[in-house]
Each structure stands twice: as structure tokens, then as C-alpha cells.
Amino acid sequence: VDLSKDLPHWNKLKPDEKYFISHILAFFAASDGIVNENLGLQVCTTMPNFGDFCPQTVSLIENVPLTDHLELCISRITGDFLFNAIETMPYVKKKADWALRWIADRKSTFGERVVAFAAVEGVFFSGAFAAIFWLKKRGL
């Protein structure tokens, strides 16, 4: 992903827009790590014969976006507050705690955990993606 055009776009944003997008990026960076953890601990170890395929899949599906989100955070965001979003942002912590509960839950079925992480990906991330598409619509 070419991030070279991001700085001119970033500089076009108003301060409140930078604040908003900084929080979106902080959420993505924190949450992608949890999704990776779920894939590594739950999916790759639960599904028969999937473990051989899983490292490449996890890398392609989740590590590339995680790297991009972290790069954007490092280059655009200042302050430990955003880099420690799970500890410093109550709404990120609530989402993280909910997702981590499903990773740790040994009593739930594999199907229940899949549905839980479908909610993480489909519900938790949808608002953040909508914000990114809003920027794209504005040409930023």
C-alpha cells in the first residue's frame, strides 16, 4: 500500500477531523492485533489441517492491514494516549474486552466463537470503515 500521498491529504484535514481519524487509526491498530490473536489461538488450532495453511493466511489477511494501520499511526499520530488505545480509550477497551473474552472462553463452541468474531469484524469495524470511506468520498 502506497502511503506517500497520505501526508498532503492529512495536512488538508481540519484539527477535529485529524482527531477523529487518529482515533479510528488507534482503534484499527489495537483491534487488528486482537483479530490476529483470535486467528492464531482459536481458528488455526481448532480446525483440522488448517494449521499448516494458517500462518500464510493470517499474514495475508490481517498482518498487512495491521502493519499499514501501525505505519499510519506512527507517521501521523503523536501521544501515548492513542498508541495505548485499549488502556486509554474506554470505547476501545470495551470492544477489546468483549473480543478477548471470546478468545479466552473454553466453554463456547467453535461456531459460537466464529459468530462472536463475525460480530467483531462486521459490527465493530463497520463504523471505522465507514469513516475511512467518508474520507475517500471527500478525495482525502
N, C-alpha and C positions, 0 to 999 in steps of 0.2 A: 504494500500500500504506500503510495507516494504522499508523504506528509509535507512536502516542500511548499505547497501553496497554502498551508494552514495559517501561517503567521500573518500574511496580509489579510486573510479572512478574519482571523482573531482580532486584529487591530481595528477592523471595521465595527466590531460589536460595541454596544454601549456597556457601561460598567455593570448594570443589572443583568444584562444578557451574559456577560462573562461569568458573573456569579452563578447564574442558573446553569450554564454549560459546565462550569467547574464541578458543580455538584453532580451533574449527570455523569461526567467522566469519573469522578470519585466512586460513584455507585457502581459503574461498569467494572472498574479495576478491582474493587472489593468483591463483587459478586461473581465475576468470571473465575476467580480463584476457588470459590465455593463450588461452582459448577464443575471445575476440574477435579476437585476433591471427590465429589459425588461420582463422577465417571470412573475415577481411579479406584475408589473404595467399594462402590456398590455395583456398578454396571460391569466393569472389567472382571471382577472377582465372582460375580453371580452367574453370568451367562456362560454356559458350556462352550468351549472352543473360542470364545470371544477374546480371551486374554491375549492370545497371540496377535490378534488384529488390533487390539485396543490402543497400544502406545501410539501407533501411527494415526489412528482415528482421533484420539484426544488431541494430539498435536495439531492436526489439520483443523479440527472443529473449534477448539477452544483456546489453544495456546497462541495462535496467530492473533485472534482478536484481543486476547489479554495483553500480548506484547504491544499491540497498537494502542490500546487504552492506556497502558502504563507510559508509553512514549509520549502520548498526548498530555498526560498528567505531568510528567517530568518537564516537558518543554513549555507548558502553558500555565501551570498551577504552582503557586507558592504557598507554603504554610503546611505544617504538620497536620493541621485540622483536617484537610482534605485527604492527605495521604494515609490517615488513620481513620477512614470514614466509618468503619464498623464500631470503633470506640467513641468517635466524636459526633456522629450524626445519629440521633435516635431512630429516625425512619429507616436508615440503612441497617442499624443494629437489629431492629425488629424483624426485618426481612431476613437478615443473615441468621439470626437465632432460629427462626422458623425453618429455614432450609437446613441448617446444621442439625436440628432436632431429627429430621428425617434421615440424615446420614447416620446418626448415632442409633436410631431406632432399630433394634434387632428383632422386635416382635412383629413389625409390619411385614406384609408380603412384598415380594419384588414388584408386583403390579401396583400396590399402593404407593411404593416409593417412586415408581415411574410416573404415576399421576401427580404426586407431590412436586416432582421436578418439572413436569409439564406445566404446572401452575407457576413455578419459579420462572421458567423461560417464557411462558405465554402471558402471564399476568404481570409479574414484577418487572420484566424487561420491556413490556409493550409501551409503557408510558415514556421510558427513557428513549426508546427507538423513535417514538412519535416526536419527541423533542429534536432529535437529530434530523428527521425528515422535514421538520419545520424549518430548520436552518438551510437544508438543501433547497427547499422551495423558495427561500429568500435569496438563493445564489451564494450562500456562505459555506 
